[in-house]
Amino acid sequence: MHVAILLLLCVCCVRRVTAYPDGQVEDSCQSMNPNHTDFKSQISSSLYKVSVNSTTFTPGQTITGEGRVLCSEWMLSE
């Protein structure tokens, strides 16, 4: 009985995730914009920079990248 309740609780906590079987969404991959609705693009400069070694990929390919925080002089003076 306890095992059945535990199993039921575990199943209730699992969330469904749907992925794209080909690994990409053509609209987003071509423009590098996520195309979410109801959100406006950021106008100001970003404080972060993310760089990767490839803009395309194939299944099984490893993509490496790095992230940096860009700061202004006013951030350092406080």
mmJSON file of the N, C-alpha and C atoms, coordinates in Angstrom:
{"data_MODEL":{"atom_site":{
"group_PDB":["ATOM","ATOM","ATOM","ATOM","ATOM","ATOM","ATOM","ATOM","ATOM","ATOM","ATOM","ATOM","ATOM","ATOM","ATOM","ATOM","ATOM","ATOM","ATOM","ATOM","ATOM","ATOM","ATOM","ATOM","ATOM","ATOM","ATOM","ATOM","ATOM","ATOM","ATOM","ATOM","ATOM","ATOM","ATOM","ATOM","ATOM","ATOM","ATOM","ATOM","ATOM","ATOM","ATOM","ATOM","ATOM","ATOM","ATOM","ATOM","ATOM","ATOM","ATOM","ATOM","ATOM","ATOM","ATOM","ATOM","ATOM","ATOM","ATOM","ATOM","ATOM","ATOM","ATOM","ATOM","ATOM","ATOM","ATOM","ATOM","ATOM","ATOM","ATOM","ATOM","ATOM","ATOM","ATOM","ATOM","ATOM","ATOM","ATOM","ATOM","ATOM","ATOM","ATOM","ATOM","ATOM","ATOM","ATOM","ATOM","ATOM","ATOM","ATOM","ATOM","ATOM","ATOM","ATOM","ATOM","ATOM","ATOM","ATOM","ATOM","ATOM","ATOM","ATOM","ATOM","ATOM","ATOM","ATOM","ATOM","ATOM","ATOM","ATOM","ATOM","ATOM","ATOM","ATOM","ATOM","ATOM","ATOM","ATOM","ATOM","ATOM","ATOM","ATOM","ATOM","ATOM","ATOM","ATOM","ATOM","ATOM","ATOM","ATOM","ATOM","ATOM","ATOM","ATOM","ATOM","ATOM","ATOM","ATOM","ATOM","ATOM","ATOM","ATOM","ATOM","ATOM","ATOM","ATOM","ATOM","ATOM","ATOM","ATOM","ATOM","ATOM","ATOM","ATOM","ATOM","ATOM","ATOM","ATOM","ATOM","ATOM","ATOM","ATOM","ATOM","ATOM","ATOM","ATOM","ATOM","ATOM","ATOM","ATOM","ATOM","ATOM","ATOM","ATOM","ATOM","ATOM","ATOM","ATOM","ATOM","ATOM","ATOM","ATOM","ATOM","ATOM","ATOM","ATOM","ATOM","ATOM","ATOM","ATOM","ATOM","ATOM","ATOM","ATOM","ATOM","ATOM","ATOM","ATOM","ATOM","ATOM","ATOM","ATOM","ATOM","ATOM","ATOM","ATOM","ATOM","ATOM","ATOM","ATOM","ATOM","ATOM","ATOM","ATOM","ATOM","ATOM","ATOM","ATOM","ATOM","ATOM","ATOM","ATOM","ATOM","ATOM","ATOM","ATOM","ATOM","ATOM","ATOM","ATOM","ATOM","ATOM","ATOM"],
"id":[1,2,3,4,5,6,7,8,9,10,11,12,13,14,15,16,17,18,19,20,21,22,23,24,25,26,27,28,29,30,31,32,33,34,35,36,37,38,39,40,41,42,43,44,45,46,47,48,49,50,51,52,53,54,55,56,57,58,59,60,61,62,63,64,65,66,67,68,69,70,71,72,73,74,75,76,77,78,79,80,81,82,83,84,85,86,87,88,89,90,91,92,93,94,95,96,97,98,99,100,101,102,103,104,105,106,107,108,109,110,111,112,113,114,115,116,117,118,119,120,121,122,123,124,125,126,127,128,129,130,131,132,133,134,135,136,137,138,139,140,141,142,143,144,145,146,147,148,149,150,151,152,153,154,155,156,157,158,159,160,161,162,163,164,165,166,167,168,169,170,171,172,173,174,175,176,177,178,179,180,181,182,183,184,185,186,187,188,189,190,191,192,193,194,195,196,197,198,199,200,201,202,203,204,205,206,207,208,209,210,211,212,213,214,215,216,217,218,219,220,221,222,223,224,225,226,227,228,229,230,231,232,233,234],
"type_symbol":["N","C","C","N","C","C","N","C","C","N","C","C","N","C","C","N","C","C","N","C","C","N","C","C","N","C","C","N","C","C","N","C","C","N","C","C","N","C","C","N","C","C","N","C","C","N","C","C","N","C","C","N","C","C","N","C","C","N","C","C","N","C","C","N","C","C","N","C","C","N","C","C","N","C","C","N","C","C","N","C","C","N","C","C","N","C","C","N","C","C","N","C","C","N","C","C","N","C","C","N","C","C","N","C","C","N","C","C","N","C","C","N","C","C","N","C","C","N","C","C","N","C","C","N","C","C","N","C","C","N","C","C","N","C","C","N","C","C","N","C","C","N","C","C","N","C","C","N","C","C","N","C","C","N","C","C","N","C","C","N","C","C","N","C","C","N","C","C","N","C","C","N","C","C","N","C","C","N","C","C","N","C","C","N","C","C","N","C","C","N","C","C","N","C","C","N","C","C","N","C","C","N","C","C","N","C","C","N","C","C","N","C","C","N","C","C","N","C","C","N","C","C","N","C","C","N","C","C","N","C","C","N","C","C"],
"label_atom_id":["N","CA","C","N","CA","C","N","CA","C","N","CA","C","N","CA","C","N","CA","C","N","CA","C","N","CA","C","N","CA","C","N","CA","C","N","CA","C","N","CA","C","N","CA","C","N","CA","C","N","CA","C","N","CA","C","N","CA","C","N","CA","C","N","CA","C","N","CA","C","N","CA","C","N","CA","C","N","CA","C","N","CA","C","N","CA","C","N","CA","C","N","CA","C","N","CA","C","N","CA","C","N","CA","C","N","CA","C","N","CA","C","N","CA","C","N","CA","C","N","CA","C","N","CA","C","N","CA","C","N","CA","C","N","CA","C","N","CA","C","N","CA","C","N","CA","C","N","CA","C","N","CA","C","N","CA","C","N","CA","C","N","CA","C","N","CA","C","N","CA","C","N","CA","C","N","CA","C","N","CA","C","N","CA","C","N","CA","C","N","CA","C","N","CA","C","N","CA","C","N","CA","C","N","CA","C","N","CA","C","N","CA","C","N","CA","C","N","CA","C","N","CA","C","N","CA","C","N","CA","C","N","CA","C","N","CA","C","N","CA","C","N","CA","C","N","CA","C","N","CA","C","N","CA","C","N","CA","C","N","CA","C","N","CA","C","N","CA","C","N","CA","C"],
"label_alt_id":[null,null,null,null,null,null,null,null,null,null,null,null,null,null,null,null,null,null,null,null,null,null,null,null,null,null,null,null,null,null,null,null,null,null,null,null,null,null,null,null,null,null,null,null,null,null,null,null,null,null,null,null,null,null,null,null,null,null,null,null,null,null,null,null,null,null,null,null,null,null,null,null,null,null,null,null,null,null,null,null,null,null,null,null,null,null,null,null,null,null,null,null,null,null,null,null,null,null,null,null,null,null,null,null,null,null,null,null,null,null,null,null,null,null,null,null,null,null,null,null,null,null,null,null,null,null,null,null,null,null,null,null,null,null,null,null,null,null,null,null,null,null,null,null,null,null,null,null,null,null,null,null,null,null,null,null,null,null,null,null,null,null,null,null,null,null,null,null,null,null,null,null,null,null,null,null,null,null,null,null,null,null,null,null,null,null,null,null,null,null,null,null,null,null,null,null,null,null,null,null,null,null,null,null,null,null,null,null,null,null,null,null,null,null,null,null,null,null,null,null,null,null,null,null,null,null,null,null,null,null,null,null,null,null],
"label_comp_id":["MET","MET","MET","HIS","HIS","HIS","VAL","VAL","VAL","ALA","ALA","ALA","ILE","ILE","ILE","LEU","LEU","LEU","LEU","LEU","LEU","LEU","LEU","LEU","LEU","LEU","LEU","CYS","CYS","CYS","VAL","VAL","VAL","CYS","CYS","CYS","CYS","CYS","CYS","VAL","VAL","VAL","ARG","ARG","ARG","ARG","ARG","ARG","VAL","VAL","VAL","THR","THR","THR","ALA","ALA","ALA","TYR","TYR","TYR","PRO","PRO","PRO","ASP","ASP","ASP","GLY","GLY","GLY","GLN","GLN","GLN","VAL","VAL","VAL","GLU","GLU","GLU","ASP","ASP","ASP","SER","SER","SER","CYS","CYS","CYS","GLN","GLN","GLN","SER","SER","SER","MET","MET","MET","ASN","ASN","ASN","PRO","PRO","PRO","ASN","ASN","ASN","HIS","HIS","HIS","THR","THR","THR","ASP","ASP","ASP","PHE","PHE","PHE","LYS","LYS","LYS","SER","SER","SER","GLN","GLN","GLN","ILE","ILE","ILE","SER","SER","SER","SER","SER","SER","SER","SER","SER","LEU","LEU","LEU","TYR","TYR","TYR","LYS","LYS","LYS","VAL","VAL","VAL","SER","SER","SER","VAL","VAL","VAL","ASN","ASN","ASN","SER","SER","SER","THR","THR","THR","THR","THR","THR","PHE","PHE","PHE","THR","THR","THR","PRO","PRO","PRO","GLY","GLY","GLY","GLN","GLN","GLN","THR","THR","THR","ILE","ILE","ILE","THR","THR","THR","GLY","GLY","GLY","GLU","GLU","GLU","GLY","GLY","GLY","ARG","ARG","ARG","VAL","VAL","VAL","LEU","LEU","LEU","CYS","CYS","CYS","SER","SER","SER","GLU","GLU","GLU","TRP","TRP","TRP","MET","MET","MET","LEU","LEU","LEU","SER","SER","SER","GLU","GLU","GLU"],
"label_asym_id":["A","A","A","A","A","A","A","A","A","A","A","A","A","A","A","A","A","A","A","A","A","A","A","A","A","A","A","A","A","A","A","A","A","A","A","A","A","A","A","A","A","A","A","A","A","A","A","A","A","A","A","A","A","A","A","A","A","A","A","A","A","A","A","A","A","A","A","A","A","A","A","A","A","A","A","A","A","A","A","A","A","A","A","A","A","A","A","A","A","A","A","A","A","A","A","A","A","A","A","A","A","A","A","A","A","A","A","A","A","A","A","A","A","A","A","A","A","A","A","A","A","A","A","A","A","A","A","A","A","A","A","A","A","A","A","A","A","A","A","A","A","A","A","A","A","A","A","A","A","A","A","A","A","A","A","A","A","A","A","A","A","A","A","A","A","A","A","A","A","A","A","A","A","A","A","A","A","A","A","A","A","A","A","A","A","A","A","A","A","A","A","A","A","A","A","A","A","A","A","A","A","A","A","A","A","A","A","A","A","A","A","A","A","A","A","A","A","A","A","A","A","A","A","A","A","A","A","A","A","A","A","A","A","A"],
"label_entity_id":["1","1","1","1","1","1","1","1","1","1","1","1","1","1","1","1","1","1","1","1","1","1","1","1","1","1","1","1","1","1","1","1","1","1","1","1","1","1","1","1","1","1","1","1","1","1","1","1","1","1","1","1","1","1","1","1","1","1","1","1","1","1","1","1","1","1","1","1","1","1","1","1","1","1","1","1","1","1","1","1","1","1","1","1","1","1","1","1","1","1","1","1","1","1","1","1","1","1","1","1","1","1","1","1","1","1","1","1","1","1","1","1","1","1","1","1","1","1","1","1","1","1","1","1","1","1","1","1","1","1","1","1","1","1","1","1","1","1","1","1","1","1","1","1","1","1","1","1","1","1","1","1","1","1","1","1","1","1","1","1","1","1","1","1","1","1","1","1","1","1","1","1","1","1","1","1","1","1","1","1","1","1","1","1","1","1","1","1","1","1","1","1","1","1","1","1","1","1","1","1","1","1","1","1","1","1","1","1","1","1","1","1","1","1","1","1","1","1","1","1","1","1","1","1","1","1","1","1","1","1","1","1","1","1"],
"label_seq_id":[1,1,1,2,2,2,3,3,3,4,4,4,5,5,5,6,6,6,7,7,7,8,8,8,9,9,9,10,10,10,11,11,11,12,12,12,13,13,13,14,14,14,15,15,15,16,16,16,17,17,17,18,18,18,19,19,19,20,20,20,21,21,21,22,22,22,23,23,23,24,24,24,25,25,25,26,26,26,27,27,27,28,28,28,29,29,29,30,30,30,31,31,31,32,32,32,33,33,33,34,34,34,35,35,35,36,36,36,37,37,37,38,38,38,39,39,39,40,40,40,41,41,41,42,42,42,43,43,43,44,44,44,45,45,45,46,46,46,47,47,47,48,48,48,49,49,49,50,50,50,51,51,51,52,52,52,53,53,53,54,54,54,55,55,55,56,56,56,57,57,57,58,58,58,59,59,59,60,60,60,61,61,61,62,62,62,63,63,63,64,64,64,65,65,65,66,66,66,67,67,67,68,68,68,69,69,69,70,70,70,71,71,71,72,72,72,73,73,73,74,74,74,75,75,75,76,76,76,77,77,77,78,78,78],
"pdbx_PDB_ins_code":[null,null,null,null,null,null,null,null,null,null,null,null,null,null,null,null,null,null,null,null,null,null,null,null,null,null,null,null,null,null,null,null,null,null,null,null,null,null,null,null,null,null,null,null,null,null,null,null,null,null,null,null,null,null,null,null,null,null,null,null,null,null,null,null,null,null,null,null,null,null,null,null,null,null,null,null,null,null,null,null,null,null,null,null,null,null,null,null,null,null,null,null,null,null,null,null,null,null,null,null,null,null,null,null,null,null,null,null,null,null,null,null,null,null,null,null,null,null,null,null,null,null,null,null,null,null,null,null,null,null,null,null,null,null,null,null,null,null,null,null,null,null,null,null,null,null,null,null,null,null,null,null,null,null,null,null,null,null,null,null,null,null,null,null,null,null,null,null,null,null,null,null,null,null,null,null,null,null,null,null,null,null,null,null,null,null,null,null,null,null,null,null,null,null,null,null,null,null,null,null,null,null,null,null,null,null,null,null,null,null,null,null,null,null,null,null,null,null,null,null,null,null,null,null,null,null,null,null,null,null,null,null,null,null],
"Cartn_x":[0.827,0.0,0.865,1.925,2.8,3.545,3.912,4.612,3.699,2.436,1.476,1.278,1.2,1.042,2.291,3.458,4.717,4.824,4.465,4.493,3.519,2.339,1.354,1.878,2.511,3.082,4.19,5.029,6.106,5.548,4.525,3.915,3.266,2.667,2.024,3.045,4.259,5.295,6.028,5.868,6.548,5.847,6.629,6.076,6.391,5.499,5.691,6.509,7.485,8.321,8.264,7.96,7.917,9.103,9.881,11.054,10.85,11.682,11.638,12.548,12.043,12.831,14.044,13.981,15.116,16.11,15.795,16.72,16.708,15.83,15.833,14.449,14.253,13.059,13.561,13.172,13.736,13.673,12.523,12.397,13.412,13.596,14.516,15.964,16.276,17.67,18.165,17.305,17.733,17.975,17.119,17.215,17.912,18.117,18.682,17.793,16.511,15.524,14.557,14.202,13.333,11.886,11.443,10.083,8.987,9.202,8.154,7.139,5.885,4.863,4.712,4.158,3.856,5.097,6.261,7.469,8.157,8.663,9.372,10.873,11.613,13.067,13.653,14.785,15.498,16.158,15.992,16.558,17.972,18.207,19.517,20.539,21.809,22.884,22.822,23.213,23.215,24.463,24.349,25.502,26.251,25.745,26.332,26.639,27.681,28.019,28.265,27.588,27.759,28.283,29.396,29.998,30.08,29.814,29.923,30.794,31.294,32.21,31.503,30.175,29.452,28.04,27.53,26.15,25.214,25.763,24.959,25.485,24.687,25.138,24.502,25.095,24.537,24.396,23.507,23.342,24.67,24.965,26.192,27.367,27.25,28.342,28.442,29.66,29.887,30.083,29.352,29.496,30.053,31.109,31.691,31.402,31.429,31.154,31.699,31.561,31.984,31.027,30.944,30.111,30.934,30.65,31.355,30.349,30.683,29.886,30.587,29.876,30.427,30.003,30.944,30.581,31.062,30.375,30.709,31.486,32.09,32.845,31.954,30.694,29.809,29.528,29.592,29.369,30.556,31.749,32.951,33.139,32.568,32.802,31.932,30.901,30.007,30.522],
"Cartn_y":[-1.203,0.0,1.258,1.265,2.437,2.654,1.566,1.67,2.288,1.917,2.462,3.957,4.38,5.811,6.575,6.026,6.668,6.775,5.73,5.744,6.782,6.873,7.862,9.282,9.538,10.859,11.196,10.225,10.458,10.77,10.043,10.273,11.649,12.09,13.404,14.539,14.297,15.334,15.439,14.463,14.473,15.466,16.295,17.269,16.823,17.146,16.772,17.847,17.416,18.323,17.877,18.808,18.496,19.163,18.392,18.925,18.783,19.441,19.327,18.182,17.184,16.003,16.302,17.371,17.717,18.623,19.048,19.849,21.329,21.8,23.223,23.701,24.968,25.637,26.59,26.381,27.133,28.649,29.182,30.63,31.18,30.508,30.991,30.806,29.71,29.44,30.386,30.8,31.692,33.106,33.596,34.982,35.125,34.008,34.005,34.756,34.925,35.517,34.427,34.373,33.303,33.398,34.57,34.766,34.445,34.766,34.609,35.719,35.424,36.456,37.187,38.37,39.191,39.685,39.663,40.197,41.117,42.235,43.179,42.998,43.27,43.161,44.223,43.902,44.847,45.893,47.168,48.255,48.591,48.544,48.906,47.795,48.138,47.161,46.115,44.918,43.833,43.904,43.423,43.358,42.043,41.147,39.823,39.556,38.775,38.361,36.859,36.159,34.712,34.444,33.726,33.392,31.88,31.391,29.958,29.757,28.537,28.272,27.853,27.791,27.375,27.944,28.327,28.813,27.744,26.61,25.473,24.224,23.168,21.937,20.74,19.596,18.326,17.448,16.469,15.603,14.973,15.062,14.501,15.456,16.586,17.561,18.29,18.55,19.316,20.779,21.646,23.086,23.651,24.423,25.039,26.531,27.118,28.54,29.133,30.442,31.14,32.293,32.704,33.83,34.851,36.127,37.195,38.219,38.842,39.945,41.223,42.083,43.358,44.416,45.171,46.186,47.556,48.563,49.947,50.555,51.71,52.398,52.76,53.135,53.518,52.34,51.122,49.953,49.72,50.065,49.852,50.93,52.121,53.229,53.165,52.363,52.307,51.397],
"Cartn_z":[0.0,0.0,0.0,0.847,0.916,-0.399,-1.05,-2.335,-3.383,-3.386,-4.35,-4.134,-2.898,-2.594,-3.004,-2.709,-3.092,-4.61,-5.32,-6.778,-7.33,-6.758,-7.187,-6.975,-5.839,-5.574,-6.567,-6.884,-7.856,-9.238,-9.656,-10.964,-11.012,-9.93,-9.886,-9.977,-9.564,-9.571,-10.907,-11.776,-13.069,-13.985,-14.64,-15.581,-17.001,-17.898,-19.294,-19.994,-20.762,-21.536,-22.986,-23.86,-25.273,-25.947,-26.657,-27.352,-28.857,-29.602,-31.047,-31.47,-32.188,-32.519,-33.396,-34.185,-35.036,-34.326,-33.116,-32.33,-32.62,-33.464,-33.759,-34.172,-34.069,-34.568,-35.64,-36.871,-37.996,-37.807,-37.379,-37.228,-36.244,-35.137,-34.109,-34.523,-35.168,-35.537,-36.618,-37.513,-38.584,-38.077,-37.187,-36.728,-35.386,-34.663,-33.314,-32.325,-32.651,-31.757,-31.322,-30.03,-29.558,-30.035,-30.484,-31.004,-29.999,-28.739,-27.738,-27.92,-27.665,-27.778,-26.449,-26.493,-25.315,-24.573,-25.191,-24.57,-25.56,-25.06,-25.918,-25.745,-26.794,-26.746,-25.831,-25.239,-24.387,-25.273,-24.938,-25.728,-25.256,-23.957,-23.415,-23.656,-23.493,-23.663,-22.563,-22.901,-21.93,-21.058,-19.822,-18.929,-19.091,-19.938,-20.092,-21.556,-21.795,-23.151,-23.141,-24.016,-24.149,-25.552,-25.654,-26.942,-27.08,-28.276,-28.552,-29.786,-29.957,-31.067,-32.355,-32.346,-33.54,-33.508,-34.669,-34.735,-35.267,-35.702,-36.133,-35.435,-35.436,-34.799,-35.471,-35.228,-35.67,-34.437,-34.452,-33.285,-32.86,-31.586,-31.032,-31.027,-31.694,-31.745,-30.413,-29.969,-28.75,-29.11,-28.433,-28.618,-27.325,-27.416,-26.228,-26.246,-25.084,-24.996,-23.721,-23.613,-22.407,-22.161,-20.932,-20.569,-19.805,-20.037,-19.335,-18.834,-17.724,-17.199,-17.61,-18.311,-18.751,-17.745,-17.227,-16.235,-16.682,-16.214,-16.522,-15.372,-15.626,-14.576,-13.4,-13.66,-12.552,-11.643,-12.165,-11.326,-10.397,-10.854,-10.057,-9.0,-9.213,-8.288,-7.042,-7.044,-5.878,-4.807],
"occupancy":[1.0,1.0,1.0,1.0,1.0,1.0,1.0,1.0,1.0,1.0,1.0,1.0,1.0,1.0,1.0,1.0,1.0,1.0,1.0,1.0,1.0,1.0,1.0,1.0,1.0,1.0,1.0,1.0,1.0,1.0,1.0,1.0,1.0,1.0,1.0,1.0,1.0,1.0,1.0,1.0,1.0,1.0,1.0,1.0,1.0,1.0,1.0,1.0,1.0,1.0,1.0,1.0,1.0,1.0,1.0,1.0,1.0,1.0,1.0,1.0,1.0,1.0,1.0,1.0,1.0,1.0,1.0,1.0,1.0,1.0,1.0,1.0,1.0,1.0,1.0,1.0,1.0,1.0,1.0,1.0,1.0,1.0,1.0,1.0,1.0,1.0,1.0,1.0,1.0,1.0,1.0,1.0,1.0,1.0,1.0,1.0,1.0,1.0,1.0,1.0,1.0,1.0,1.0,1.0,1.0,1.0,1.0,1.0,1.0,1.0,1.0,1.0,1.0,1.0,1.0,1.0,1.0,1.0,1.0,1.0,1.0,1.0,1.0,1.0,1.0,1.0,1.0,1.0,1.0,1.0,1.0,1.0,1.0,1.0,1.0,1.0,1.0,1.0,1.0,1.0,1.0,1.0,1.0,1.0,1.0,1.0,1.0,1.0,1.0,1.0,1.0,1.0,1.0,1.0,1.0,1.0,1.0,1.0,1.0,1.0,1.0,1.0,1.0,1.0,1.0,1.0,1.0,1.0,1.0,1.0,1.0,1.0,1.0,1.0,1.0,1.0,1.0,1.0,1.0,1.0,1.0,1.0,1.0,1.0,1.0,1.0,1.0,1.0,1.0,1.0,1.0,1.0,1.0,1.0,1.0,1.0,1.0,1.0,1.0,1.0,1.0,1.0,1.0,1.0,1.0,1.0,1.0,1.0,1.0,1.0,1.0,1.0,1.0,1.0,1.0,1.0,1.0,1.0,1.0,1.0,1.0,1.0,1.0,1.0,1.0,1.0,1.0,1.0,1.0,1.0,1.0,1.0,1.0,1.0],
"B_iso_or_equiv":[0.0,0.0,0.0,0.0,0.0,0.0,0.0,0.0,0.0,0.0,0.0,0.0,0.0,0.0,0.0,0.0,0.0,0.0,0.0,0.0,0.0,0.0,0.0,0.0,0.0,0.0,0.0,0.0,0.0,0.0,0.0,0.0,0.0,0.0,0.0,0.0,0.0,0.0,0.0,0.0,0.0,0.0,0.0,0.0,0.0,0.0,0.0,0.0,0.0,0.0,0.0,0.0,0.0,0.0,0.0,0.0,0.0,0.0,0.0,0.0,0.0,0.0,0.0,0.0,0.0,0.0,0.0,0.0,0.0,0.0,0.0,0.0,0.0,0.0,0.0,0.0,0.0,0.0,0.0,0.0,0.0,0.0,0.0,0.0,0.0,0.0,0.0,0.0,0.0,0.0,0.0,0.0,0.0,0.0,0.0,0.0,0.0,0.0,0.0,0.0,0.0,0.0,0.0,0.0,0.0,0.0,0.0,0.0,0.0,0.0,0.0,0.0,0.0,0.0,0.0,0.0,0.0,0.0,0.0,0.0,0.0,0.0,0.0,0.0,0.0,0.0,0.0,0.0,0.0,0.0,0.0,0.0,0.0,0.0,0.0,0.0,0.0,0.0,0.0,0.0,0.0,0.0,0.0,0.0,0.0,0.0,0.0,0.0,0.0,0.0,0.0,0.0,0.0,0.0,0.0,0.0,0.0,0.0,0.0,0.0,0.0,0.0,0.0,0.0,0.0,0.0,0.0,0.0,0.0,0.0,0.0,0.0,0.0,0.0,0.0,0.0,0.0,0.0,0.0,0.0,0.0,0.0,0.0,0.0,0.0,0.0,0.0,0.0,0.0,0.0,0.0,0.0,0.0,0.0,0.0,0.0,0.0,0.0,0.0,0.0,0.0,0.0,0.0,0.0,0.0,0.0,0.0,0.0,0.0,0.0,0.0,0.0,0.0,0.0,0.0,0.0,0.0,0.0,0.0,0.0,0.0,0.0,0.0,0.0,0.0,0.0,0.0,0.0,0.0,0.0,0.0,0.0,0.0,0.0],
"pdbx_formal_charge":[null,null,null,null,null,null,null,null,null,null,null,null,null,null,null,null,null,null,null,null,null,null,null,null,null,null,null,null,null,null,null,null,null,null,null,null,null,null,null,null,null,null,null,null,null,null,null,null,null,null,null,null,null,null,null,null,null,null,null,null,null,null,null,null,null,null,null,null,null,null,null,null,null,null,null,null,null,null,null,null,null,null,null,null,null,null,null,null,null,null,null,null,null,null,null,null,null,null,null,null,null,null,null,null,null,null,null,null,null,null,null,null,null,null,null,null,null,null,null,null,null,null,null,null,null,null,null,null,null,null,null,null,null,null,null,null,null,null,null,null,null,null,null,null,null,null,null,null,null,null,null,null,null,null,null,null,null,null,null,null,null,null,null,null,null,null,null,null,null,null,null,null,null,null,null,null,null,null,null,null,null,null,null,null,null,null,null,null,null,null,null,null,null,null,null,null,null,null,null,null,null,null,null,null,null,null,null,null,null,null,null,null,null,null,null,null,null,null,null,null,null,null,null,null,null,null,null,null,null,null,null,null,null,null],
"auth_seq_id":[1,1,1,2,2,2,3,3,3,4,4,4,5,5,5,6,6,6,7,7,7,8,8,8,9,9,9,10,10,10,11,11,11,12,12,12,13,13,13,14,14,14,15,15,15,16,16,16,17,17,17,18,18,18,19,19,19,20,20,20,21,21,21,22,22,22,23,23,23,24,24,24,25,25,25,26,26,26,27,27,27,28,28,28,29,29,29,30,30,30,31,31,31,32,32,32,33,33,33,34,34,34,35,35,35,36,36,36,37,37,37,38,38,38,39,39,39,40,40,40,41,41,41,42,42,42,43,43,43,44,44,44,45,45,45,46,46,46,47,47,47,48,48,48,49,49,49,50,50,50,51,51,51,52,52,52,53,53,53,54,54,54,55,55,55,56,56,56,57,57,57,58,58,58,59,59,59,60,60,60,61,61,61,62,62,62,63,63,63,64,64,64,65,65,65,66,66,66,67,67,67,68,68,68,69,69,69,70,70,70,71,71,71,72,72,72,73,73,73,74,74,74,75,75,75,76,76,76,77,77,77,78,78,78],
"auth_comp_id":["MET","MET","MET","HIS","HIS","HIS","VAL","VAL","VAL","ALA","ALA","ALA","ILE","ILE","ILE","LEU","LEU","LEU","LEU","LEU","LEU","LEU","LEU","LEU","LEU","LEU","LEU","CYS","CYS","CYS","VAL","VAL","VAL","CYS","CYS","CYS","CYS","CYS","CYS","VAL","VAL","VAL","ARG","ARG","ARG","ARG","ARG","ARG","VAL","VAL","VAL","THR","THR","THR","ALA","ALA","ALA","TYR","TYR","TYR","PRO","PRO","PRO","ASP","ASP","ASP","GLY","GLY","GLY","GLN","GLN","GLN","VAL","VAL","VAL","GLU","GLU","GLU","ASP","ASP","ASP","SER","SER","SER","CYS","CYS","CYS","GLN","GLN","GLN","SER","SER","SER","MET","MET","MET","ASN","ASN","ASN","PRO","PRO","PRO","ASN","ASN","ASN","HIS","HIS","HIS","THR","THR","THR","ASP","ASP","ASP","PHE","PHE","PHE","LYS","LYS","LYS","SER","SER","SER","GLN","GLN","GLN","ILE","ILE","ILE","SER","SER","SER","SER","SER","SER","SER","SER","SER","LEU","LEU","LEU","TYR","TYR","TYR","LYS","LYS","LYS","VAL","VAL","VAL","SER","SER","SER","VAL","VAL","VAL","ASN","ASN","ASN","SER","SER","SER","THR","THR","THR","THR","THR","THR","PHE","PHE","PHE","THR","THR","THR","PRO","PRO","PRO","GLY","GLY","GLY","GLN","GLN","GLN","THR","THR","THR","ILE","ILE","ILE","THR","THR","THR","GLY","GLY","GLY","GLU","GLU","GLU","GLY","GLY","GLY","ARG","ARG","ARG","VAL","VAL","VAL","LEU","LEU","LEU","CYS","CYS","CYS","SER","SER","SER","GLU","GLU","GLU","TRP","TRP","TRP","MET","MET","MET","LEU","LEU","LEU","SER","SER","SER","GLU","GLU","GLU"],
"auth_asym_id":["A","A","A","A","A","A","A","A","A","A","A","A","A","A","A","A","A","A","A","A","A","A","A","A","A","A","A","A","A","A","A","A","A","A","A","A","A","A","A","A","A","A","A","A","A","A","A","A","A","A","A","A","A","A","A","A","A","A","A","A","A","A","A","A","A","A","A","A","A","A","A","A","A","A","A","A","A","A","A","A","A","A","A","A","A","A","A","A","A","A","A","A","A","A","A","A","A","A","A","A","A","A","A","A","A","A","A","A","A","A","A","A","A","A","A","A","A","A","A","A","A","A","A","A","A","A","A","A","A","A","A","A","A","A","A","A","A","A","A","A","A","A","A","A","A","A","A","A","A","A","A","A","A","A","A","A","A","A","A","A","A","A","A","A","A","A","A","A","A","A","A","A","A","A","A","A","A","A","A","A","A","A","A","A","A","A","A","A","A","A","A","A","A","A","A","A","A","A","A","A","A","A","A","A","A","A","A","A","A","A","A","A","A","A","A","A","A","A","A","A","A","A","A","A","A","A","A","A","A","A","A","A","A","A"],
"auth_atom_id":["N","CA","C","N","CA","C","N","CA","C","N","CA","C","N","CA","C","N","CA","C","N","CA","C","N","CA","C","N","CA","C","N","CA","C","N","CA","C","N","CA","C","N","CA","C","N","CA","C","N","CA","C","N","CA","C","N","CA","C","N","CA","C","N","CA","C","N","CA","C","N","CA","C","N","CA","C","N","CA","C","N","CA","C","N","CA","C","N","CA","C","N","CA","C","N","CA","C","N","CA","C","N","CA","C","N","CA","C","N","CA","C","N","CA","C","N","CA","C","N","CA","C","N","CA","C","N","CA","C","N","CA","C","N","CA","C","N","CA","C","N","CA","C","N","CA","C","N","CA","C","N","CA","C","N","CA","C","N","CA","C","N","CA","C","N","CA","C","N","CA","C","N","CA","C","N","CA","C","N","CA","C","N","CA","C","N","CA","C","N","CA","C","N","CA","C","N","CA","C","N","CA","C","N","CA","C","N","CA","C","N","CA","C","N","CA","C","N","CA","C","N","CA","C","N","CA","C","N","CA","C","N","CA","C","N","CA","C","N","CA","C","N","CA","C","N","CA","C","N","CA","C","N","CA","C","N","CA","C","N","CA","C","N","CA","C","N","CA","C","N","CA","C"],
"pdbx_PDB_model_num":[1,1,1,1,1,1,1,1,1,1,1,1,1,1,1,1,1,1,1,1,1,1,1,1,1,1,1,1,1,1,1,1,1,1,1,1,1,1,1,1,1,1,1,1,1,1,1,1,1,1,1,1,1,1,1,1,1,1,1,1,1,1,1,1,1,1,1,1,1,1,1,1,1,1,1,1,1,1,1,1,1,1,1,1,1,1,1,1,1,1,1,1,1,1,1,1,1,1,1,1,1,1,1,1,1,1,1,1,1,1,1,1,1,1,1,1,1,1,1,1,1,1,1,1,1,1,1,1,1,1,1,1,1,1,1,1,1,1,1,1,1,1,1,1,1,1,1,1,1,1,1,1,1,1,1,1,1,1,1,1,1,1,1,1,1,1,1,1,1,1,1,1,1,1,1,1,1,1,1,1,1,1,1,1,1,1,1,1,1,1,1,1,1,1,1,1,1,1,1,1,1,1,1,1,1,1,1,1,1,1,1,1,1,1,1,1,1,1,1,1,1,1,1,1,1,1,1,1,1,1,1,1,1,1]
}}}
